[in-house]
Amino acid sequence: MAGMLSPQAIDGLLADAEAAGTAIDGPDGLLARMTKAVLERALDVEIADHLGYETGDPAGIGSGNSRNGHGRKTVHTTAGPVELEVPRDRNGSFEPLIVPKRKRRLGNVEDMILSL
């Protein structure tokens, strides 16, 4: 991640978290919030790819399938538990890849449990 974000961007995130009194780790910490934001953005991209159009695009009118709100799902990540808003489609045919249906653990947590 350090290679993806400039040191100034990381410093800005840390300064904002400190000013807001947000811890770096923990359920409401900076890492959990960043994990939530990245996963939800990836899910939004996945459903747009699945449906073939972006949110609000007139191409979706009469397409036979459209967005149908969000469902809540808590997943356990290396940053701790994260509650996600997972997008749905009307036909129920959307199968996310980043956070698969019925999967509650992401990342190395599952590997660690298996090794024990």
Backbone as a ProteinNet text record, in pm:
[ID]
protein_1_A
[PRIMARY]
MAGMLSPQAIDGLLADAEAAGTAIDGPDGLLARMTKAVLERALDVEIADHLGYETGDPAGIGSGNSRNGHGRKTVHTTAGPVELEVPRDRNGSFEPLIVPKRKRRLGNVEDMILSL
[TERTIARY]
82.9	0	87.3	201.2	287.9	332	349.4	386.8	272.7	150.1	32.6	-5.7	21.7	-8.8	120.8	120.6	239.7	254.5	376.2	394.9	309.1	288.6	206.6	60.5	11.1	-127.5	-144.6	-47.6	-53.2	-45.9	43.6	54.2	-77	-142.4	-271.2	-378.4	-383.6	-480.4	-456.4	-330.6	-297.6	-328.9	-299.2	-328	-478.6	-556.2	-702.3	-757.9	-705.5	-751	-717.7	-597.2	-557.4	-643	-669.4	-751.8	-893.9	-944.5	-1081.2	-1086.1	-969.4	-965.5	-991.1	-963.5	-985.4	-857.9	-872.2	-757.7	-717.6	-596.7	-551.3	-611.8	-614.9	-672.7	-799.2	-860.8	-984.9	-1105.3	-1223.3	-1343.3	-1383.9	-1357.2	-1390.2	-1265.3	-1154.6	-1028	-1010.1	-902.5	-869.9	-857.2	-789.2	-770.2	-902.5	-991.3	-1122.2	-1205.2	-1199.7	-1275	-1222.3	-1090	-1031.5	-1066.4	-1063.1	-1099.6	-1243.5	-1333.5	-1475.2	-1491.3	-1424.7	-1436.7	-1386.6	-1274	-1217.4	-1306.9	-1354.3	-1440	-1572.7	-1634.6	-1762	-1743.7	-1634.1	-1608.4	-1588.4	-1515.7	-1495	-1627.8	-1716	-1848.2	-1930.7	-1921.9	-1994	-1944	-1813.6	-1756.3	-1801.7	-1804.7	-1847.4	-1992.3	-2083.1	-2223.1	-2241.8	-2165.9	-2174.1	-2128.6	-2024.9	-1977.4	-2080.8	-2141.7	-2243	-2365	-2410.8	-2530.7	-2500.9	-2378.1	-2340.5	-2362.8	-2390.8	-2407.4	-2380.6	-2343.2	-2314	-2442.9	-2434	-2547.7	-2598.8	-2728.9	-2790.1	-2781	-2717.4	-2702.9	-2836.7	-2886.2	-3012.8	-3011.4	-2893.5	-2884	-2947.7	-2962.7	-3021.8	-3172.7	-3236.8	-3382.9	-3430.3	-3515.3	-3569.2	-3468.9	-3360.8	-3256.4	-3294	-3399	-3438.9	-3380.2	-3278.9	-3219.4	-3166.3	-3182.1	-3134.5	-3092.9	-3032.7	-2991.8	-3115.9	-3100.5	-3212.7	-3166.1	-3103.9	-3061.4	-2936.1	-2921.4	-2803.6	-2846.6	-2767.3	-2782.8	-2664.2	-2683.7	-2573.6	-2508.4	-2376.7	-2301.2	-2178.4	-2152.5	-2032.4	-1931	-1812.9	-1704.5	-1588.1	-1516.7	-1400	-1276.8	-1202.5	-1083.1	-962.1	-846.1	-725.6	-728.7	-813.3	-828.8	-938.8	-1002.8	-1111.7	-1243.9	-1355.1	-1485.5	-1524.9	-1578.9	-1619.4	-1760.6	-1850.9	-1987.8	-1995.6	-2037	-2042.3	-2185	-2202.4	-2327.2	-2305.5	-2361.9	-2341.4	-2456.6	-2426.4	-2533.5	-2605.6	-2734.6	-2816.2	-2871.5	-2911.6	-2982.1	-3119.6	-3212	-3350.1	-3363	-3281.7	-3291.1	-3220.8	-3142.2	-3069	-2955.7	-2908	-2803.7	-2663.1	-2652.2	-2521.9	-2446.6	-2331.4	-2244.1	-2111	-2095.1	-1970.3	-1849.6	-1736.7	-1612.7	-1526	-1525.6	-1438.9	-1484.8	-1616.2	-1674.6	-1784.7	-1748.4	-1847.3	-1965.4	-2078.5	-2196.3	-2163.7	-2220.4	-2207.2	-2066.6	-1976.2	-1841.1	-1830.8	-1784.5	-1778.3	-1636.2	-1538.4	-1398.7	-1320.5	-1242.8	-1159.2	-1014.9	-924.9	-783.7	-721.9	-620.3	-539.3	-603.9	-715.8	-780.3	-816.7	-874.9	-915.5	-793.9	-685.8	-564.3	-506	-511	-457.6	-537.7	-669.8	-755.1	-727.2	-714.1	-686.2	-552.5	-453	-320.7	-319.2	-412.1	-418.6	-475.6
-119	0	125.3	115.5	232.6	277	181.3	216	277.2	252.4	303.5	443	472.8	604.8	678.4	806.8	885.6	902.1	925.3	949.8	1066.3	1166.2	1281.2	1239.8	1151.8	1104.9	1024.9	938.6	859.9	951.3	1049.9	1146.1	1221	1256.2	1325.6	1238.7	1111	1018.5	1003.3	987.2	972.1	1099.1	1215.1	1342.3	1361.6	1328	1339.8	1245.9	1123.2	1026.4	1075.1	1128.8	1179.5	1299	1389.7	1507.3	1468.1	1361.4	1315.4	1223	1187.4	1095.7	951.3	917.9	782.8	701.2	583.1	493.8	439.8	389.7	332.3	193.9	114.7	-19.3	-28.3	-146.2	-165.2	-156.4	-189.4	-197	-65	47.5	177.6	254.7	183.9	247.6	280.5	350.3	395.3	277.8	170.8	56.6	-11.1	-25.5	-86.8	1.7	132.4	224.1	224.1	216.6	211.4	79	-29.8	-160.7	-159	-101.9	-91.6	-10.1	103.9	190.9	121.5	52.6	-14.7	-130.4	-211.6	-325.8	-280	-176.5	-127.8	-66.6	1.7	57	-55.4	-160	-274.9	-343.6	-354.6	-414.2	-329.2	-196.9	-107.9	-124.6	-140.1	-161.8	-296.9	-398	-531.2	-532.3	-466	-468.7	-385.9	-278.2	-199.7	-284.8	-363.9	-453	-562.3	-615.4	-720.6	-669.4	-548.7	-493.2	-430	-386.4	-326	-176.7	-113.6	31.7	85.1	213.3	278.9	327.5	358.8	413.1	540	547.8	665.8	674.8	579.6	580.9	544.6	625.2	594.2	461.3	405.5	277.5	165	185.2	82	76.1	177.8	181	73.6	-14.4	-121.4	-230.8	-239.8	-339	-479.7	-491.5	-622.8	-657	-585.2	-604.7	-470.3	-440.7	-313	-329.4	-225.4	-226.4	-233.7	-298.8	-316	-295.8	-182.7	-150.1	-224.3	-233.4	-296.3	-387.7	-488.7	-573.9	-551.9	-576.2	-560.5	-695.5	-691	-812.9	-778	-852.3	-832.6	-938.2	-893.5	-984.7	-961.4	-1067.8	-1059.6	-1050.8	-943	-918.1	-911.6	-896.2	-880.9	-750.7	-655.8	-529.6	-539.2	-655.9	-674.4	-686.7	-697.5	-709.7	-579	-592.7	-477	-501.7	-405.6	-416.8	-349.8	-428.2	-379.6	-361.3	-270.1	-252.9	-318.5	-436.8	-513.7	-485.5	-439.3	-408	-534.5	-516.3	-626.4	-586.2	-688.2	-661.7	-728.6	-681.1	-729.4	-877.6	-925.8	-1066.3	-1161.1	-1107.8	-1191.8	-1269.3	-1222.8	-1294.6	-1240.6	-1134.9	-1075.6	-1163.1	-1213.3	-1296.2	-1222.9	-1146.3	-1070.8	-1162.8	-1119.2	-1195.6	-1149.3	-1019.2	-965	-1010.5	-1018.6	-1068.2	-1166.3	-1292.1	-1389.1	-1407.8	-1445.2	-1473.5	-1584	-1573.9	-1670.5	-1680.6	-1595	-1595.7	-1485.5	-1519.6	-1423.6	-1386.3	-1458.6	-1429.8	-1397.9	-1291	-1251.2	-1242.6	-1268.6	-1250.2	-1366	-1336.4	-1438	-1497.4	-1445	-1496.6	-1643	-1675	-1812.5	-1905.1	-1861.8	-1942.7	-1967.4	-1864.8	-1877.5	-1980.9	-1977.7	-2072.6	-2214.7	-2233.2	-2366.9	-2419.8	-2333.5	-2377.6	-2417.2	-2364.3	-2400.9	-2539.9
0	0	0	67.4	74.7	-64.4	-155.3	-290.6	-369.8	-326.3	-396.6	-349.7	-224.5	-169.4	-141.2	-168.5	-140.1	11.8	59.4	202.3	252.8	166.9	206.7	225	137.6	150.2	278.4	309.6	432.8	554	550.2	660	679.7	567.6	576.3	640	601.4	661.6	811.3	849.3	991.1	1069.7	1011.8	1078.8	1095.6	991.8	1001.5	1107.8	1113	1212.9	1353.5	1370.4	1502.1	1543.3	1450.2	1480.6	1517.4	1456.7	1486	1606.1	1660.2	1773.7	1734	1609	1557.6	1574.5	1631.9	1646.2	1509.8	1498.5	1372.6	1353.1	1460.7	1450.3	1534.6	1534.4	1608.8	1517.3	1570.6	1487.4	1421.8	1484.9	1426.5	1387.2	1374.1	1344.2	1197.5	1170.6	1035.3	938.3	979.7	890.6	855.4	954.4	928.2	834.8	854.3	768.4	625.3	610.7	477.3	409	485.9	431.7	383.2	463.5	426.7	298.3	290.3	173.1	46.5	56.9	-60.4	-104.7	-9.7	-45.2	-105.2	-47.4	-100.9	-239.2	-262.9	-396.4	-497	-457.9	-546.5	-577.6	-479	-501.6	-597.9	-584.5	-676.7	-820	-835.7	-969	-1024.6	-937.4	-981.5	-1030.2	-957.3	-1000.3	-1126.9	-1141.4	-1265.6	-1383.9	-1363.3	-1469.2	-1497.4	-1393.7	-1408.3	-1485	-1450.2	-1513.4	-1649.2	-1669.3	-1796.7	-1803.6	-1690.9	-1689.2	-1548.7	-1542.1	-1415.4	-1348.4	-1221.2	-1147.4	-1214.1	-1236.5	-1294.9	-1445.6	-1509.9	-1655.2	-1720.3	-1814.7	-1881.1	-1957	-1982.9	-2053.1	-1972.3	-1841.9	-1756.9	-1762	-1818.1	-1825	-1921.9	-1873.1	-1956.6	-1988.3	-1910.5	-1938.5	-1893.2	-1813	-1764.5	-1629.3	-1586.8	-1454.7	-1408.6	-1281.6	-1229.7	-1084.7	-1032.1	-891.5	-803.8	-688.9	-597.5	-454.2	-428.9	-293.7	-251.3	-120.2	-60.7	53	76.9	193.7	285.7	413.4	508.9	533.5	548.3	570.5	652.6	758.3	837.4	797.4	760	724.8	820.5	848.7	935.9	847.7	863.8	783.8	875.5	817.7	898.3	977.8	938.7	1011.7	1117.2	1129.8	1224.6	1150.7	1226.2	1160.9	1091.6	970.9	891.3	840.9	866.5	815.9	679.7	579	441.9	394	300.2	226.9	90.6	71.2	-51.1	-147.7	-270.2	-366.1	-413.4	-445.6	-498	-633.3	-710	-835.2	-828.3	-909.6	-905.4	-938.3	-1030.9	-1070.9	-974.4	-882	-788.4	-853	-967.3	-1040	-1012	-931.6	-902.4	-802.4	-843.6	-759.5	-742.8	-634.4	-616.8	-602.8	-655.5	-646.3	-530.2	-503.1	-398.7	-260	-240.3	-115.7	-155.7	-178.8	-228.4	-133.4	-191.1	-109.8	-9.9	107.4	216.4	274.2	233.5	289.5	393.3	512.1	622.7	663.7	612.9	648	521.1	529	415.6	461.1	370.4	399.5	473.1	550.6	616.1	740.4	786.2	906.6	886.8	772.2	744	738.9	676.8	668.4	807	893.3	1027.5	1107.5	1095.4	1167.9	1121.5	990	936.8	984.9	998.6	1041.6	1188.7	1268.5	1410.3	1426.6
[MASK]
++++++++++++++++++++++++++++++++++++++++++++++++++++++++++++++++++++++++++++++++++++++++++++++++++++++++++++++++++++

